Amino acid sequence: MKKYLTLIIIGSALLSGCSNASDGTKQTEVKTETTAPKTLSAEDQKIIDKHNEYVQKYSLEDKEVFQKHMREILPEVDKITDKRKRELLQMNIYMILNDYDKAHALNDKQLAEKPNDTVRLTFRCQLLGLQGEAAPTLNKCYDYVAEVLKVELDKPENKKDPNYKQGEFSYLLAKYKAGHPEYKEKMQKYIADTKDEKLKASFTTIYDVEVEK
C-alpha cells in the first residue's frame, strides 16, 4: 500500500527541480545509493561505491564536467547484476544527462512489469512534461494516475494505513495536475484541515512546489 499512497510525494521528490528541461543537470536531484545489503556481490558494491563517489565529488562542478563523469561510469552501472539497484542508478544517470528518451524507455520497461505502480506512473507524467508533450497528453497521464490511486484509497483494508492521508493528498494533486483547477482549492482546504503539523508542513511544501511554482 505504501508505494501507492506516496505516489506523487515520492514522484515530486524524485524529480524536484526537474520541471524545466532547460535548467539542466544542476536542477536534477542527485541520488546516491545507500549502504547495500550483504546479499550484493562484491563487484556490484564496488560499482555502487564508485557511482556514489563520483556524485559526491563532481555534483558541484560545472554541468558538463558532472555529465562527463556520469557518462563515463554508465557502462559500469549497466553491468550491475542486482536489477533494482542497477535500474535506480541507470535512471539517476539518465536524468543527470538529460537523456529523457532512455529514461522513458526504462520507465516503459518497469511499467510493463508493474502496470499499476503509481510512483512510476507519476514519473512517466513528469518525463512527458520534460519531453515537451502537450497539455492534453499530460492531463490524460495524470488522470490515469489519479484513477489508479483512487482504487487503492477505496479499498476498506487501506483506510487504516498510516500513509492514507498522504495518499488522499496525492490524489488531489494528481487531479489538479490533470487539468482540474477546482482541486487547487480542495488541496488548500485539505492542508488547512490537517491537524498533524509535520504532515501539514509536508503538504504545504509539496503544494508550493507543484502548484505555486
PLY file of the C-alpha trace (Angstrom):
ply
format ascii 1.0
element vertex 213
property float x
property float y
property float z
element edge 212
property int vertex1
property int vertex2
end_header
0.00 0.00 0.00
2.78 2.41 0.85
4.08 2.56 -2.70
0.62 3.63 -3.88
0.00 6.20 -1.19
3.28 8.02 -1.63
2.99 8.24 -5.38
3.22 11.95 -6.07
5.12 12.74 -2.90
7.84 10.34 -3.97
7.50 11.37 -7.58
7.91 15.01 -6.68
10.99 14.24 -4.64
12.43 12.15 -7.42
12.17 14.95 -9.91
12.10 18.04 -7.75
13.92 20.65 -9.71
13.47 18.82 -12.99
10.30 20.58 -14.06
12.18 22.53 -16.72
14.38 20.57 -19.06
16.36 23.65 -20.00
17.55 24.10 -16.42
19.98 21.25 -16.92
21.77 18.99 -14.54
22.13 21.43 -11.66
18.34 21.22 -11.31
18.33 17.43 -11.05
18.13 15.94 -7.60
21.23 13.76 -7.42
20.87 10.44 -5.71
23.45 8.16 -4.15
22.69 4.57 -3.28
22.57 3.75 0.40
24.72 1.09 2.02
23.96 -2.11 0.20
22.67 -5.30 1.80
25.14 -8.13 2.30
23.49 -10.11 -0.48
25.02 -7.81 -3.10
28.04 -9.13 -4.90
31.37 -7.52 -4.20
31.54 -6.29 -7.79
28.09 -4.69 -7.59
29.05 -2.94 -4.38
32.27 -1.70 -5.93
30.37 -0.08 -8.81
27.76 1.46 -6.48
30.51 2.90 -4.30
32.21 4.36 -7.36
28.94 5.92 -8.51
28.42 7.48 -5.08
31.99 8.75 -5.04
31.53 10.37 -8.46
28.29 12.03 -7.38
29.82 13.41 -4.21
32.98 14.53 -5.99
31.57 16.04 -9.18
27.96 17.11 -8.50
29.05 20.63 -7.54
31.25 21.01 -10.61
30.11 22.57 -13.89
27.28 20.71 -15.57
29.50 19.49 -18.41
32.11 18.10 -16.00
29.49 16.29 -13.94
27.81 14.84 -17.03
31.15 13.72 -18.44
31.90 11.62 -15.37
28.37 10.22 -15.15
28.56 9.23 -18.81
31.92 7.63 -18.07
30.56 5.41 -15.29
27.31 4.39 -17.04
28.80 1.31 -18.83
29.90 0.00 -15.42
26.48 0.67 -13.90
24.94 -1.31 -16.77
26.86 -4.35 -15.51
25.34 -4.34 -12.00
23.61 -7.69 -11.55
21.14 -6.53 -8.88
18.20 -5.40 -11.04
16.66 -2.89 -8.61
19.90 -1.10 -7.88
21.03 -1.18 -11.48
17.83 0.46 -12.69
17.88 3.01 -9.86
21.36 4.19 -10.82
20.66 3.99 -14.54
17.62 6.23 -14.13
19.60 8.60 -11.95
22.31 8.94 -14.60
19.83 9.32 -17.47
18.24 12.25 -15.64
21.62 13.84 -14.93
22.46 13.53 -18.63
19.04 14.90 -19.61
18.62 11.71 -21.64
14.85 11.60 -21.33
14.43 9.11 -24.17
16.43 6.45 -22.32
14.69 7.33 -19.05
11.36 6.90 -20.82
12.41 3.54 -22.26
13.45 2.27 -18.82
10.21 3.58 -17.34
8.31 1.71 -20.08
10.10 -1.50 -19.13
9.36 -1.04 -15.44
5.69 -0.31 -16.04
5.39 -3.37 -18.28
6.41 -5.37 -15.21
4.20 -3.43 -12.76
1.50 -1.56 -14.71
-0.18 -0.02 -11.65
2.94 1.24 -9.89
1.79 4.79 -9.26
5.27 6.08 -8.40
6.47 5.08 -11.86
3.23 6.22 -13.48
3.74 9.66 -11.94
7.36 9.68 -13.05
6.09 8.92 -16.56
3.90 12.03 -16.47
6.84 14.15 -15.35
9.01 12.72 -18.13
6.32 13.58 -20.68
6.44 17.14 -19.38
10.21 17.26 -19.74
9.87 15.95 -23.29
7.52 18.80 -24.15
4.30 16.86 -24.56
1.15 18.94 -24.97
-1.29 19.57 -22.12
-3.93 17.02 -23.27
-1.36 14.23 -23.10
-0.16 15.30 -19.67
-3.72 15.66 -18.40
-4.58 12.17 -19.56
-1.46 10.81 -17.88
-2.22 12.39 -14.50
-5.89 11.45 -14.73
-4.84 7.84 -15.05
-2.52 8.16 -12.04
-5.44 9.55 -10.02
-7.70 6.75 -11.21
-5.25 4.03 -10.15
-4.67 5.71 -6.80
-8.42 6.09 -6.15
-8.82 2.33 -6.50
-6.29 1.87 -3.69
-7.84 4.56 -1.50
-11.27 2.97 -1.83
-10.14 -0.43 -0.56
-11.51 -0.86 3.01
-8.33 -2.55 4.22
-6.33 0.54 3.31
-8.34 3.03 5.37
-6.14 2.46 8.43
-2.86 2.63 6.55
-0.51 5.18 8.19
0.12 6.72 4.77
-3.56 7.12 3.92
-3.62 10.90 4.30
-0.58 11.23 2.05
-2.49 9.15 -0.47
-5.55 11.39 -0.27
-3.44 14.50 -0.82
-1.58 12.82 -3.67
-4.91 12.06 -5.32
-5.97 15.72 -5.08
-2.65 16.83 -6.55
-2.90 14.32 -9.40
-6.36 15.61 -10.28
-5.10 19.20 -10.22
-2.16 18.35 -12.49
-4.61 16.56 -14.79
-6.15 19.92 -15.61
-8.91 20.20 -12.99
-8.31 23.64 -11.40
-11.03 23.16 -8.78
-8.67 20.78 -6.97
-6.39 23.68 -6.06
-8.96 24.91 -3.54
-9.55 21.33 -2.38
-5.84 20.98 -1.63
-5.82 24.25 0.26
-8.75 23.07 2.40
-7.13 19.68 2.94
-3.96 21.34 4.20
-5.92 23.69 6.44
-7.86 20.76 7.92
-4.76 18.66 8.60
-4.07 18.57 12.34
-0.67 16.87 12.26
1.78 19.78 11.99
4.56 17.72 10.43
2.18 16.37 7.81
0.75 19.84 7.20
4.26 21.21 6.63
4.98 18.40 4.17
1.76 19.04 2.24
2.44 22.78 2.22
5.93 22.26 0.77
4.60 19.99 -1.96
1.78 22.43 -2.72
4.21 25.33 -3.00
6.48 23.39 -5.37
3.81 21.78 -7.53
1.06 24.41 -7.56
2.53 27.81 -6.73
5.74 27.35 -8.73
0 1
1 2
2 3
3 4
4 5
5 6
6 7
7 8
8 9
9 10
10 11
11 12
12 13
13 14
14 15
15 16
16 17
17 18
18 19
19 20
20 21
21 22
22 23
23 24
24 25
25 26
26 27
27 28
28 29
29 30
30 31
31 32
32 33
33 34
34 35
35 36
36 37
37 38
38 39
39 40
40 41
41 42
42 43
43 44
44 45
45 46
46 47
47 48
48 49
49 50
50 51
51 52
52 53
53 54
54 55
55 56
56 57
57 58
58 59
59 60
60 61
61 62
62 63
63 64
64 65
65 66
66 67
67 68
68 69
69 70
70 71
71 72
72 73
73 74
74 75
75 76
76 77
77 78
78 79
79 80
80 81
81 82
82 83
83 84
84 85
85 86
86 87
87 88
88 89
89 90
90 91
91 92
92 93
93 94
94 95
95 96
96 97
97 98
98 99
99 100
100 101
101 102
102 103
103 104
104 105
105 106
106 107
107 108
108 109
109 110
110 111
111 112
112 113
113 114
114 115
115 116
116 117
117 118
118 119
119 120
120 121
121 122
122 123
123 124
124 125
125 126
126 127
127 128
128 129
129 130
130 131
131 132
132 133
133 134
134 135
135 136
136 137
137 138
138 139
139 140
140 141
141 142
142 143
143 144
144 145
145 146
146 147
147 148
148 149
149 150
150 151
151 152
152 153
153 154
154 155
155 156
156 157
157 158
158 159
159 160
160 161
161 162
162 163
163 164
164 165
165 166
166 167
167 168
168 169
169 170
170 171
171 172
172 173
173 174
174 175
175 176
176 177
177 178
178 179
179 180
180 181
181 182
182 183
183 184
184 185
185 186
186 187
187 188
188 189
189 190
190 191
191 192
192 193
193 194
194 195
195 196
196 197
197 198
198 199
199 200
200 201
201 202
202 203
203 204
204 205
205 206
206 207
207 208
208 209
209 210
210 211
211 212
